Amino acid sequence: GVQFHPESFLTQAGYDILRAFLRIAH
């Protein structure tokens, strides 16, 4: 099965949020 890794999830979500934030900032 697929194991859930909080670190991987947070990293993935973090990048998405960061990209969205940068787009809004600019």
LUMNU-826584 format. One record per residue (C-alpha): x, y, z. Coordinates in pm, whole numbers, plus 50000, padded with zeros to 5 digits. Each point is the difference from the previous one (the first is absolute). Last residue first. Example, Ala and Ser with C-alpha at 12.3 -4.5 7.8 and 13.67 -1.06 7.14 Angstrom:
BEGIN
pt X: 51367	Y: 49894	Z: 50714
pt X: 49863	Y: 49656	Z: 50066
***
This chain:
BEGIN
pt X: 50407	Y: 53974	Z: 49223
pt X: 49895	Y: 49922	Z: 50355
pt X: 49701	Y: 49799	Z: 49873
pt X: 50221	Y: 49788	Z: 49772
pt X: 50254	Y: 49961	Z: 50280
pt X: 49727	Y: 49885	Z: 50239
pt X: 49869	Y: 49744	Z: 49751
pt X: 50351	Y: 49862	Z: 49948
pt X: 50057	Y: 49985	Z: 50376
pt X: 49666	Y: 49828	Z: 50058
pt X: 50075	Y: 49737	Z: 49735
pt X: 50354	Y: 49953	Z: 50133
pt X: 49873	Y: 49962	Z: 50356
pt X: 49732	Y: 49753	Z: 49892
pt X: 50264	Y: 49771	Z: 49850
pt X: 50238	Y: 50049	Z: 50292
pt X: 49721	Y: 49951	Z: 50253
pt X: 49892	Y: 49681	Z: 49825
pt X: 50355	Y: 49863	Z: 49982
pt X: 50061	Y: 50077	Z: 50368
pt X: 49662	Y: 49856	Z: 50101
pt X: 50085	Y: 49666	Z: 49829
pt X: 49694	Y: 49786	Z: 49933
pt X: 50083	Y: 49646	Z: 49894
pt X: 49854	Y: 49866	Z: 49679
pt X: 49909	Y: 49635	Z: 50003
***
